[in-house]
Amino acid sequence: MESIKVRIPATVANMVCGFDILGMAVENPYDEIELRLTDKSGITIKHTDDYNLPTEAEKNVAGVSLIALLEEYSKPVGFEMTITKNIKPGSGLGSSAASAAGAVVAANLLLGNIFSKEDLVRFAMNGERLASGVKHADNITPCIFGSVTLIRSIFPLDIVPLSAPPMFVTIVHPQIEVKTSDARQILRKEIQLKDAIQQWGNIAGLVSGLLKNDYELIGRSLEDVLIEPVRSILIPGFDEVKKRSKEAGALGGGISGSGPSIFMLSKEAATAKAIEQVMSELYGKMGIEYKTYVTSISRNGVCVVNN
Amino acid sequence: MESIKVRIPATVANMVCGFDILGMAVENPYDEIELRLTDKSGITIKHTDDYNLPTEAEKNVAGVSLIALLEEYSKPVGFEMTITKNIKPGSGLGSSAASAAGAVVAANLLLGNIFSKEDLVRFAMNGERLASGVKHADNITPCIFGSVTLIRSIFPLDIVPLSAPPMFVTIVHPQIEVKTSDARQILRKEIQLKDAIQQWGNIAGLVSGLLKNDYELIGRSLEDVLIEPVRSILIPGFDEVKKRSKEAGALGGGISGSGPSIFMLSKEAATAKAIEQVMSELYGKMGIEYKTYVTSISRNGVCVVNN
């Protein structure tokens, strides 16, 4: 096998209350990467999308992730990579993570599956550092492991894959720009202990709900008293979207990653569709361009596409 | 049925990282309450132990819990209660919660099981308010529900019973006094967001470990970067007990409730016994009186004792 094509899911980091520790992979939108193994070193990158991303390996999130992988591989090989992005950069849907994770998963398959999934997360974290300045892993991990993942600790890296009951995910991406670095900047560095207690009650509730297939508990736990009240200010219409989505039957939801995308979880497909309607109406009225997705949890993360 | 006798488990609140939200019931030590239903109103209380606790209903934690229950019952009945405490007040093992929980569970059985477990927690919280000034429920809830419990939210009360794999619990109670109010007073009201993130990673890890029967994950998650570093100062020998217990094979552990008792979890009975040895040696050398228990998780909480 000298060439491989993979499909890479978008990811919803934080999942409302699990700031910096929880993430979930979804089926749609997704990126694609085609990777060819070459016997001379060096990485060439081609983008087939219109996002005008850098193609020099050292400046490309997928590129630096492959460089990190090759440093540990230590044999003189190289890659030719073609990236097709559908996950818009800056959407809050793990666009940079998708590029980084897809590249290293594909490379590992071409090299005979010699690295563990944890290794691949470590390599791809270099892409996140390039993209946002922080080596975070809450998008990369669900992207590579699938379903929902918990990062108990980042140094040392301790990943806990979590099961989840079948759920539908409605996403709206209002086409405004929120920089991850800005969204991080406006957070308070000191918080009240009493707020933290409320937050970790919800996190424990969400994890319990996911593992016990308790939809009601998942819904009640999707509450964020710390991050959302601050970050949602950057997203026009957020409160209204949330309120009306819940009225339409959503279990709950909130900001995807650092925004501006908003996600909502539902038990039934019909509810997820009704929520899409609500979102479309609201952003239509506001005159803000938007894109919606009705999708489900990606159980396997990055997967090989058969041609 | 006019009279009933119940056995009430000690409880370990917080479980290291789960400050104010997690608690676990253990088989030993335990209290006993004998309760008789009378057809004239009023509550009389007798203590068969030497702790010199108040016997006036309004000043007794079990008494005020029964008063709260009777307010909702609204028929003119009364109780004669005999309390035998083995869980020493101020031990950090849920002594006041045991009195409060035992009384209301026994009363509910005598009245024909008309209240839910959540109701009983609410009644017993009045006892905790009397004891510590705070209506907390992290000891009462595992006492009534058994096993490990999560309090996702206290207002409104949202209780999540959690399963746990078989584990042994070693407890040492150094006979020094730590007042709950003091132990709460010394905590900082503002904390760093980055510490909170580490804490909720551990809480999510602990809940996952319990529900997935993953002993290693439970062990790695029993880490507290916020409360333990402050409170452990009040407990002589704490660091040494923890270090040497882990060397002896403990999965992990820490302060029980607000202390001074220390608990350690183990997978094997032999390890739990070895840890008891370690604890005894350390407090023996320090010349501090102590009491140890080697026990296991109480699966059912308060239970009826057959005479």
Interface residues (C-beta under 8 A of the other chain):
Chain A: G18 F19 D20 I21 L22 L150 I151 R152 S153 D158 V160 L162 L187 R188 K189 E190 I191 Q192 L193 K194 A196 I197 Q198 Q199 W200 G201 N202 I203 A204 G205 V207 S208 L211 K212 L217 R220 S221 L226
Chain B: G18 F19 D20 I21 L22 L150 I151 R152 S153 D158 V160 L162 L187 R188 K189 E190 I191 Q192 L193 K194 A196 I197 Q198 Q199 W200 G201 N202 I203 A204 G205 V207 S208 L211 K212 L217 R220 S221 L226
